[in-house]
């Protein structure tokens, strides 16, 4: 399922972004991952995808608060710019997509239907705890044990994270940058 859809009759945040960076687009496919694409199509899309993403990110100073403030909107354009850039590039090139449900998203899905778990949102645990990949302690503060009433998708994700942590141990990694979203290597 797509997380962001575009409705030309609305003025929601995704359409505001589209009108600014893809004004000539006559269609916009939903933003979804994963993307399975033919190599000839990706060869066409890639250069424009990069330039669209750069265009969006270089314009950050002009973004309304709603575009990057996740308390006001689910978009968070700072970390989704490349997703929007991809859709805009494909649209400008006339490349359409079929949307298939190839992933499980906790807490949206409760039963595993595919082998892919896309954990991009907070993952609530029935006992009040949560896990979120953006938390500074996400790599070692994995809710354990898992309560009995936890759905299958959440249970599988947390179990796999716990297994990886147990097997790999503590990395001892500390961020050497102002925050974890700034690259340590350039």
SULDA-V63144 format. One record per backbone hydrogen bond with DSSP energy under -1.0 kcal/mol. CO is the residue of the C=O (numbers start at 1). NH is the residue of the N-H. E is the energy in kcal/mol with one decimal. If there is no record, write none. Layout:
CO	NH	E
CO	NH	E
//
This chain:
4	31	-2.7
7	10	-2.3
12	16	-2.3
13	17	-2.4
14	18	-2.3
15	19	-2.7
16	20	-1.4
17	21	-2.4
18	22	-2.6
22	25	-2.0
31	3	-1.6
31	4	-1.2
38	42	-2.2
39	43	-1.9
40	44	-1.2
41	45	-2.6
42	46	-2.9
45	49	-3.0
46	50	-2.5
47	51	-2.1
48	52	-2.8
49	53	-2.4
50	54	-2.5
51	55	-2.5
52	56	-2.6
53	57	-2.6
54	58	-2.8
57	60	-1.4
59	62	-2.3
60	63	-1.7
64	67	-1.8
65	68	-1.2
65	69	-1.7
67	77	-3.2
69	72	-1.7
69	73	-1.6
76	79	-2.2
77	81	-1.2
80	84	-2.1
81	85	-2.9
82	86	-1.9
83	87	-1.9
84	88	-2.7
85	89	-2.4
86	90	-2.7
87	91	-2.3
88	92	-2.6
89	93	-1.4
90	95	-2.7
91	94	-1.5
100	102	-1.4
104	118	-2.7
105	109	-2.9
110	152	-1.2
110	153	-1.0
116	104	-2.7
123	131	-2.1
125	128	-2.4
129	125	-3.0
131	123	-3.0
132	135	-2.0
135	138	-1.8
137	140	-1.5
137	141	-3.2
140	142	-1.1
147	150	-1.5
151	155	-2.8
152	156	-2.4
153	157	-2.4
154	158	-2.7
155	159	-2.4
156	160	-2.5
157	161	-2.5
158	162	-2.6
159	163	-2.7
160	164	-2.4
161	165	-2.5
162	166	-2.6
163	167	-2.6
164	168	-3.0
165	169	-2.3
179	182	-1.7
//
